[in-house]
Amino acid sequence: MDKTTKALYFLFIFSLSIHVGCTNANENILDTLQSVFVKNIINGSNDFDLKVITDKADDKRLFLKKSLPNIYTQKNETIAYKEIFIRHKKEQGFYHLGLISLTYSTSGKAKNNFTEMKNKIKSKYFANTKILTKFNLLLSDNKIIILYSETFMDKKVNHFITSAHANI
């Protein structure tokens, strides 16, 4: 099996294992975005390390309150979160993508909160972080998706953050 086939096989098994383990729509949309991001970054290579981190929802709420002051306000949404790190074994550095999904009881509530958040945004970067971190908000049905990255200077990462709406 050549390297490209191995990488695609890995992605298929990885996606399948995530899909089987998913229990809610919040996780499904994050899994889809993760899968597309990984595919775009590895570009057919199987010579990489992948690390995915999840935190408690309350930890992420505190992060949002600190990083998006005067923008994020908790409104009884359900929250899901992933932080993805990809490192090619033969390269220095890594690629990073953070995903936060805020799910509301109705699409109307999500749309209202999305509009309210978008209107308050004064910068494309999180506040109060040690590393400059670019973010973008997306609306999908009853969810607000927050994508962010510390490695946004990479063209592939920046493109993904700014055009991710095509993947949901």
Buried (B, 14 or more C-beta within 10 A) or exposed (E): EEEEEBBBEBBEEBBEEBEEEBEEBBBBBBBBBBBBBBBBBBEEBBEBEBEBEBBEBEEBBEBBBEBBEEBBEEEEBBBBBBBBBBBBEEEEEBBBBBBBBBBBEEBEBBBEBBEEBEEEEEEEEBEEEEEEBBBBBBBBEBBBBBBBBBBBEBEEBBEBBEEBEEBB
